[in-house]
Amino acid sequence: MRVKICGITNLEDALDAIKFGADALGFVFYEKSPRYISPSKAKELIAQLPPFVERVGLFVNEPPKKIEEIFKTTQISLAQLHFDIDATFLNSLDVPALPVVRAKEPNDLEKFKDRYRLVDPFVKEYGGSGKRLPLEWFEGIDCSKIILAGGLTPQNVEEVKRFSFYGVDVSSGVEAKKGKKDPKKVKEFIQKAKSPTFREAC
């Protein structure tokens, strides 16, 4: 299962996450977030990262031109669209994008079901709240294109592995404080997310 560590604000946290095996790093370009990073700082940080790590920019309520401008300036590799959009908006973008489903009820999981998408609980403040979705919502659903977010921690990430999600996304669950990661939590989270289950080992 792939792991994204979101809310990266400094080089130390980025390099720690990569060292421990993160597949992707998330940079929040939403100014109201306590994990906000300016595009200029993100550009400087990303330039110091090793290759083969996905660099994801999180956007809220931005028009396509602004997203594309920041995408190209910072050298992120994927735009995560953490607001209500439709297929027309996605198709209008000239850069790779990942839609976010802010789920209020089980039926919301069907949105963008033919695409890779991130599924997060609906909260007014756009993520990082520590709120979890009920796991029973995913019973009987093909989760192979879903990246699960919301309320994940080193203590509970193993609970979601039976659903075979494409990946998991964590931010507040591995923080020492808002905007600063706890390396021990990051390491433990990634190890538990990536360790094979008994069935996988067999």
Backbone bond lengths (Angstrom), bond angles and torsions (degrees), N, CA, C in turn:
res aa  C-N    CA-C-N  psi(-1)  N-CA   C-N-CA  omega(-1)  CA-C   N-CA-C  phi
1 M - - - 1.465 - - 1.530 109.35 -
2 R 1.311 115.59 130.52 1.463 120.29 -177.44 1.525 111.05 -78.60
3 V 1.323 115.08 151.40 1.462 120.37 -175.12 1.521 110.54 -127.52
4 K 1.339 115.13 130.22 1.459 121.58 172.76 1.532 108.30 -114.22
5 I 1.323 115.72 128.41 1.456 121.70 174.08 1.522 106.50 -100.60
6 C 1.325 116.37 113.56 1.462 120.70 -173.77 1.528 111.08 -102.73
7 G 1.327 114.76 163.60 1.461 120.35 178.84 1.513 113.02 77.42
8 I 1.329 116.75 32.54 1.468 121.22 178.08 1.528 109.30 -73.84
9 T 1.339 116.04 127.74 1.468 120.33 -178.93 1.523 113.07 -124.03
10 N 1.339 117.62 -5.43 1.462 119.74 -176.57 1.527 110.27 -150.71
11 L 1.316 115.79 159.10 1.467 121.51 -174.63 1.526 111.64 -66.28
12 E 1.311 117.87 -38.47 1.464 120.50 -178.09 1.532 111.04 -58.74
13 D 1.327 116.38 -46.72 1.465 119.77 179.32 1.525 111.09 -64.27
14 A 1.326 116.46 -38.27 1.463 120.48 -179.93 1.523 110.82 -63.38
15 L 1.315 116.81 -47.89 1.465 120.54 -177.63 1.522 111.89 -68.75
16 D 1.327 116.95 -35.62 1.466 120.06 175.22 1.523 110.36 -60.85
17 A 1.331 116.64 -47.53 1.457 120.63 -178.50 1.528 111.41 -60.34
18 I 1.321 115.82 -42.20 1.461 120.00 178.48 1.524 110.77 -65.33
19 K 1.305 116.61 -43.90 1.474 121.21 179.62 1.526 111.43 -58.76
20 F 1.331 116.34 -36.99 1.459 120.37 -177.70 1.526 112.84 -83.80
21 G 1.354 117.34 -4.53 1.455 120.24 173.20 1.507 117.28 109.65
22 A 1.339 118.44 16.04 1.470 120.15 177.63 1.523 110.57 -63.43
23 D 1.319 115.75 141.28 1.465 121.29 177.55 1.521 112.09 -88.91
24 A 1.329 116.13 -23.81 1.464 120.70 -176.52 1.518 110.43 -150.59
25 L 1.325 114.68 150.14 1.460 122.40 175.17 1.523 108.26 -118.35
26 G 1.336 116.42 143.56 1.453 120.35 -179.94 1.513 112.14 -113.41
27 F 1.336 115.77 135.41 1.462 122.95 179.89 1.528 108.38 -120.24
28 V 1.320 116.37 122.67 1.466 121.29 -172.47 1.525 110.33 -92.32
29 F 1.335 116.36 112.51 1.459 121.76 178.31 1.539 110.61 -100.82
30 Y 1.303 115.35 42.09 1.469 122.30 179.08 1.520 107.14 -119.48
31 E 1.319 116.86 109.64 1.462 121.65 -167.55 1.529 114.19 -63.58
32 K 1.312 118.23 -22.82 1.462 120.43 -179.34 1.528 112.63 -81.60
33 S 1.310 117.44 -6.55 1.459 120.90 -179.23 1.527 110.92 -83.70
34 P 1.332 118.21 141.76 1.470 119.96 174.42 1.527 112.31 -68.61
35 R 1.325 116.32 -9.21 1.462 121.56 179.05 1.527 111.36 -105.18
36 Y 1.316 116.23 16.21 1.463 120.77 -178.93 1.524 111.50 -62.27
37 I 1.324 114.42 140.08 1.456 121.41 171.86 1.525 107.30 -129.74
38 S 1.302 117.45 135.54 1.466 120.16 -179.39 1.522 109.30 -71.08
39 P 1.329 117.89 150.54 1.459 119.69 177.05 1.525 113.16 -56.17
40 S 1.334 117.87 -37.27 1.468 119.54 -179.05 1.530 111.19 -66.47
41 K 1.337 117.06 -40.47 1.462 120.16 177.96 1.523 111.04 -69.44
42 A 1.325 115.87 -38.76 1.463 119.52 178.17 1.531 110.74 -63.03
43 K 1.322 116.16 -41.47 1.470 120.32 178.18 1.527 110.83 -58.73
44 E 1.323 116.29 -45.38 1.461 121.71 179.93 1.533 111.23 -63.28
45 L 1.330 115.70 -41.83 1.466 120.50 -179.66 1.527 111.20 -68.69
46 I 1.318 116.86 -47.03 1.461 121.62 -177.67 1.522 111.59 -61.64
47 A 1.322 117.20 -33.18 1.469 120.96 179.71 1.533 112.16 -63.11
48 Q 1.329 116.60 -18.71 1.467 121.30 -177.84 1.529 113.10 -99.73
49 L 1.324 117.42 3.20 1.455 120.98 -178.12 1.516 111.80 -86.85
50 P 1.326 117.20 150.50 1.468 120.28 175.32 1.525 110.83 -72.18
51 P 1.326 118.45 165.58 1.467 121.01 179.97 1.528 112.03 -74.81
52 F 1.328 114.33 171.51 1.464 123.91 174.42 1.524 113.98 70.08
53 V 1.328 117.39 23.60 1.458 121.49 173.63 1.529 107.90 -120.71
54 E 1.341 116.24 126.43 1.462 120.05 179.25 1.524 109.79 -66.69
55 R 1.330 115.90 135.59 1.461 122.11 -179.20 1.534 107.75 -117.94
56 V 1.324 114.89 107.83 1.460 120.99 -169.78 1.524 110.57 -108.01
57 G 1.318 116.29 126.94 1.458 121.14 175.80 1.516 110.30 -100.81
58 L 1.333 116.72 128.87 1.459 121.36 -179.71 1.531 109.59 -96.61
59 F 1.326 115.09 126.53 1.466 121.44 -177.20 1.521 110.53 -122.10
60 V 1.332 115.83 143.93 1.464 122.32 176.77 1.526 108.53 -130.32
61 N 1.328 115.51 122.17 1.472 122.68 173.94 1.530 113.68 52.90
62 E 1.325 115.67 45.26 1.463 120.84 176.80 1.525 110.16 -111.92
63 P 1.336 118.08 144.03 1.460 120.84 177.41 1.529 110.86 -74.40
64 P 1.324 117.22 159.56 1.464 120.38 -178.11 1.528 114.50 -52.48
65 K 1.329 117.75 -42.06 1.469 119.51 -177.16 1.520 111.66 -62.80
66 K 1.337 117.02 -39.03 1.467 120.80 -179.94 1.537 109.82 -68.03
67 I 1.317 116.02 -42.07 1.468 120.25 178.17 1.520 110.48 -61.18
68 E 1.314 116.45 -45.87 1.468 120.57 -178.57 1.531 111.47 -65.49
69 E 1.323 115.94 -37.63 1.464 120.41 179.84 1.535 110.74 -63.68
70 I 1.340 116.59 -48.86 1.466 120.65 179.94 1.525 110.42 -66.95
71 F 1.308 116.52 -38.74 1.466 121.52 177.98 1.532 110.52 -54.36
72 K 1.328 115.45 -51.29 1.463 119.90 -175.78 1.530 112.34 -73.24
73 T 1.321 116.30 -33.85 1.461 120.50 -179.26 1.521 112.40 -69.03
74 T 1.320 115.93 -42.20 1.468 120.58 -173.85 1.521 113.52 -88.71
75 Q 1.344 116.28 -17.23 1.461 121.26 -176.45 1.531 112.77 69.01
76 I 1.349 116.57 31.57 1.455 118.28 168.43 1.523 108.05 -69.05
77 S 1.328 116.10 164.35 1.467 119.10 -177.26 1.519 113.18 -112.07
78 L 1.337 117.10 -8.25 1.458 121.09 -179.29 1.524 109.35 -154.68
79 A 1.337 115.95 137.75 1.468 121.04 176.84 1.520 109.10 -101.55
80 Q 1.322 117.19 121.46 1.469 122.86 177.55 1.518 108.03 -97.52
81 L 1.325 116.35 118.20 1.457 121.62 -171.72 1.521 109.86 -99.93
82 H 1.328 115.43 96.11 1.453 121.73 -171.54 1.524 110.76 -94.24
83 F 1.325 115.56 52.43 1.466 120.88 176.80 1.515 107.81 -157.07
84 D 1.316 115.87 170.81 1.460 120.63 -173.54 1.528 110.83 -73.21
85 I 1.320 114.74 116.14 1.461 121.43 -179.62 1.524 108.55 -135.15
86 D 1.326 115.59 171.76 1.462 120.20 174.65 1.528 109.00 -127.50
87 A 1.317 115.49 -179.86 1.466 120.39 -177.55 1.524 111.37 -62.47
88 T 1.325 117.23 -33.21 1.468 120.55 179.34 1.521 110.73 -62.19
89 F 1.327 116.72 -44.00 1.475 120.80 177.46 1.523 110.07 -61.60
90 L 1.323 116.97 -46.83 1.470 120.55 179.82 1.519 111.31 -58.04
91 N 1.324 115.62 -46.17 1.461 120.07 -176.92 1.519 113.11 -70.35
92 S 1.335 116.63 -17.73 1.458 119.59 179.82 1.531 112.27 -80.21
93 L 1.312 116.30 -15.59 1.465 120.25 -177.91 1.520 111.38 -77.16
94 D 1.316 114.68 144.43 1.462 121.16 179.63 1.530 111.21 -100.30
95 V 1.336 116.53 17.48 1.462 121.85 -179.55 1.531 108.50 -136.71
96 P 1.330 118.52 156.06 1.473 120.77 177.06 1.526 110.77 -62.15
97 A 1.337 116.12 136.36 1.460 119.64 -175.81 1.520 111.35 -139.48
98 L 1.317 114.66 150.23 1.457 122.90 178.49 1.525 108.44 -119.44
99 P 1.349 118.86 114.99 1.460 119.69 177.99 1.523 111.07 -74.37
100 V 1.325 115.87 149.82 1.457 122.09 176.46 1.521 108.47 -112.77
101 V 1.321 115.65 128.58 1.456 121.60 174.52 1.519 107.76 -97.77
102 R 1.325 116.56 112.88 1.471 121.48 179.30 1.528 106.87 -92.65
103 A 1.331 115.03 90.06 1.459 121.43 -166.16 1.522 113.49 -78.32
104 K 1.332 114.73 130.00 1.465 121.95 174.10 1.525 111.46 -105.40
105 E 1.343 116.16 -25.29 1.461 122.14 -176.72 1.526 108.89 -151.10
106 P 1.346 117.97 163.08 1.466 120.51 -176.06 1.529 114.52 -55.11
107 N 1.335 117.37 -36.06 1.470 119.81 -178.50 1.528 112.51 -61.54
108 D 1.336 117.01 -23.99 1.463 120.09 179.81 1.525 112.22 -63.68
109 L 1.319 117.11 -22.02 1.465 120.43 -178.53 1.525 112.28 -67.72
110 E 1.327 116.68 -15.02 1.462 120.51 178.91 1.530 112.37 -79.85
111 K 1.329 116.82 -14.13 1.461 119.54 -179.18 1.528 110.65 -66.12
112 F 1.309 116.87 133.59 1.472 123.40 -178.23 1.528 111.92 56.70
113 K 1.337 117.41 32.82 1.466 120.27 -173.08 1.527 113.26 -64.31
114 D 1.327 117.53 -17.94 1.464 119.98 178.51 1.523 112.36 -92.12
115 R 1.309 117.20 1.04 1.467 122.31 -179.90 1.530 110.24 -117.32
116 Y 1.314 115.54 159.87 1.453 119.05 165.68 1.522 106.72 -69.43
117 R 1.335 116.72 133.47 1.458 120.72 -178.99 1.518 109.69 -149.71
118 L 1.313 115.10 157.17 1.454 121.55 175.21 1.514 108.22 -99.45
119 V 1.324 116.71 132.99 1.461 121.68 -179.77 1.519 108.85 -113.13
120 D 1.323 115.07 124.60 1.461 122.79 -173.82 1.531 107.89 -136.19
121 P 1.325 119.40 148.23 1.463 119.44 175.65 1.530 110.76 -65.58
122 F 1.323 116.61 145.53 1.454 119.86 176.85 1.531 109.92 -70.12
123 V 1.325 115.71 124.31 1.462 122.15 171.28 1.524 107.63 -140.38
124 K 1.311 116.95 146.95 1.463 120.60 -176.30 1.524 112.63 -63.01
125 E 1.347 115.83 -31.65 1.462 118.76 -173.92 1.526 113.73 -87.87
126 Y 1.323 117.93 12.59 1.463 122.35 175.48 1.530 113.50 59.24
127 G 1.321 115.84 62.87 1.459 119.59 168.24 1.509 115.12 87.65
128 G 1.349 114.04 169.30 1.454 121.07 178.12 1.514 113.97 71.98
129 S 1.344 117.05 20.17 1.463 120.76 -175.82 1.520 113.20 -92.76
130 G 1.323 116.77 -16.43 1.452 120.21 -175.96 1.521 113.61 83.74
131 K 1.326 118.16 4.45 1.463 122.54 179.02 1.526 109.94 -75.86
132 R 1.339 116.37 141.71 1.462 121.38 -179.17 1.522 111.29 -111.81
133 L 1.331 115.83 151.85 1.453 121.03 170.81 1.524 109.32 -88.18
134 P 1.324 117.78 147.11 1.464 120.13 175.19 1.532 110.40 -63.87
135 L 1.304 117.54 125.47 1.464 120.18 -176.45 1.522 111.96 -66.18
136 E 1.324 117.32 -24.14 1.461 118.30 179.97 1.532 112.11 -64.72
137 W 1.335 117.40 -18.90 1.458 119.88 175.69 1.528 111.97 -61.06
138 F 1.316 117.16 -25.53 1.467 120.93 -174.16 1.521 113.22 -94.64
139 E 1.329 117.08 -0.93 1.462 120.53 178.18 1.530 109.72 -62.27
140 G 1.329 116.40 127.35 1.457 121.25 176.76 1.511 115.01 78.05
141 I 1.322 117.87 5.66 1.465 122.06 179.90 1.530 109.87 -102.60
142 D 1.324 116.44 142.95 1.464 120.57 173.33 1.524 107.83 -73.02
143 C 1.326 116.18 110.12 1.469 121.25 -176.84 1.523 112.97 -100.42
144 S 1.334 116.54 10.17 1.467 120.34 -172.55 1.525 113.47 -67.85
145 K 1.347 117.44 -15.33 1.469 120.45 177.36 1.530 112.05 -114.85
146 I 1.327 115.83 15.38 1.463 120.61 -178.40 1.528 110.82 -105.17
147 I 1.331 115.89 132.29 1.461 122.50 168.90 1.525 105.66 -103.88
148 L 1.319 116.53 117.14 1.460 120.79 -175.06 1.526 110.86 -88.52
149 A 1.315 116.27 133.89 1.462 122.22 177.42 1.522 109.10 -133.70
150 G 1.320 115.20 162.79 1.452 120.05 174.21 1.511 114.17 105.37
151 G 1.324 116.53 106.23 1.450 121.05 172.27 1.511 115.99 73.44
152 L 1.318 117.95 14.46 1.460 120.44 179.76 1.524 110.68 -81.33
153 T 1.314 115.54 142.78 1.463 122.58 179.62 1.524 109.18 -142.63
154 P 1.333 118.14 169.78 1.462 119.30 174.41 1.528 112.45 -60.21
155 Q 1.329 116.86 -25.26 1.463 120.95 -177.17 1.533 113.49 -80.12
156 N 1.346 117.58 -23.34 1.469 117.87 -175.84 1.525 115.03 -120.91
157 V 1.325 118.73 -2.57 1.469 119.11 -174.15 1.527 112.18 -64.29
158 E 1.327 117.15 -29.38 1.467 118.51 -179.46 1.528 111.80 -67.62
159 E 1.322 117.24 -21.64 1.462 120.85 179.77 1.532 112.29 -64.40
160 V 1.339 116.98 -27.22 1.470 120.02 -173.73 1.523 112.69 -91.48
161 K 1.323 118.07 -7.64 1.459 120.29 -172.46 1.523 113.54 -66.50
162 R 1.327 116.69 -24.94 1.469 119.53 -178.39 1.525 112.81 -68.14
163 F 1.343 117.05 -15.35 1.459 119.88 -179.99 1.525 113.19 -87.62
164 S 1.316 117.36 -7.20 1.481 122.25 178.94 1.529 112.36 56.82
165 F 1.330 116.12 46.78 1.459 119.69 173.06 1.524 109.86 -62.01
166 Y 1.337 115.31 151.72 1.465 118.70 174.74 1.521 110.23 -61.85
167 G 1.339 115.86 -38.34 1.455 119.16 -179.26 1.517 111.88 -165.56
168 V 1.312 114.93 175.46 1.469 121.84 175.41 1.525 108.61 -129.88
169 D 1.325 114.60 152.20 1.458 122.10 -176.79 1.524 107.37 -127.88
170 V 1.330 117.26 127.15 1.456 120.47 -177.94 1.517 110.45 -132.90
171 S 1.330 115.93 144.85 1.458 121.27 176.29 1.524 109.79 -136.55
172 S 1.335 116.56 -77.24 1.463 119.55 -176.35 1.523 112.86 -63.86
173 G 1.327 117.29 -27.14 1.461 120.96 -177.42 1.515 115.23 -68.74
174 V 1.333 117.02 -10.89 1.478 119.98 179.11 1.527 110.99 -126.34
175 E 1.333 116.76 25.94 1.458 120.69 -177.81 1.531 112.39 -98.38
176 A 1.329 115.10 148.71 1.459 122.10 167.28 1.531 108.74 -82.90
177 K 1.337 114.74 -37.65 1.457 123.54 172.86 1.517 106.23 -157.82
178 K 1.307 117.92 169.76 1.458 120.13 -175.98 1.530 110.77 -59.92
179 G 1.322 115.22 121.89 1.462 120.63 179.64 1.517 114.68 91.52
180 K 1.342 117.49 -4.20 1.473 120.93 179.32 1.521 109.10 -132.79
181 K 1.341 116.32 124.66 1.449 121.25 -177.80 1.528 111.90 -82.66
182 D 1.325 114.41 154.52 1.458 122.66 172.29 1.533 106.10 -100.73
183 P 1.327 118.53 110.38 1.468 120.01 -174.41 1.524 113.77 -57.94
184 K 1.319 117.68 -33.83 1.469 120.17 178.95 1.527 110.75 -65.61
185 K 1.330 116.10 -41.10 1.466 120.14 178.35 1.521 110.92 -67.93
186 V 1.329 116.74 -40.64 1.469 120.53 178.75 1.528 110.12 -61.22
187 K 1.306 116.62 -46.82 1.467 121.20 -179.51 1.522 110.99 -61.81
188 E 1.323 116.22 -46.88 1.467 120.40 -178.71 1.530 111.17 -64.22
189 F 1.328 116.43 -41.86 1.465 120.35 -179.92 1.527 110.66 -60.66
190 I 1.322 116.84 -49.02 1.463 120.60 -177.31 1.526 110.74 -65.09
191 Q 1.305 117.08 -42.82 1.463 120.22 179.18 1.525 111.33 -59.96
192 K 1.327 116.90 -44.99 1.464 119.85 -178.53 1.524 111.95 -70.30
193 A 1.331 116.69 -36.14 1.468 119.89 179.56 1.525 111.49 -67.45
194 K 1.317 116.78 -34.48 1.465 121.17 -173.99 1.528 114.25 -96.95
195 S 1.329 117.22 -12.73 1.462 118.44 179.83 1.521 109.51 -67.88
196 P 1.327 117.91 139.43 1.467 119.56 -178.37 1.521 111.19 -68.53
197 T 1.320 115.69 143.25 1.459 120.12 170.82 1.506 108.15 -74.84
198 F 1.332 117.26 170.32 1.462 120.24 -179.69 1.520 110.29 -59.29
199 R 1.328 115.96 -41.60 1.466 119.80 -178.85 1.523 110.65 -63.84
200 E 1.350 116.91 -42.99 1.462 120.89 179.54 1.535 110.94 -63.82
201 A 1.356 115.83 -38.34 1.460 119.73 -178.64 1.523 111.38 -65.70
202 C 1.328 116.62 -28.60 1.461 120.31 -179.57 1.518 111.22 -83.16
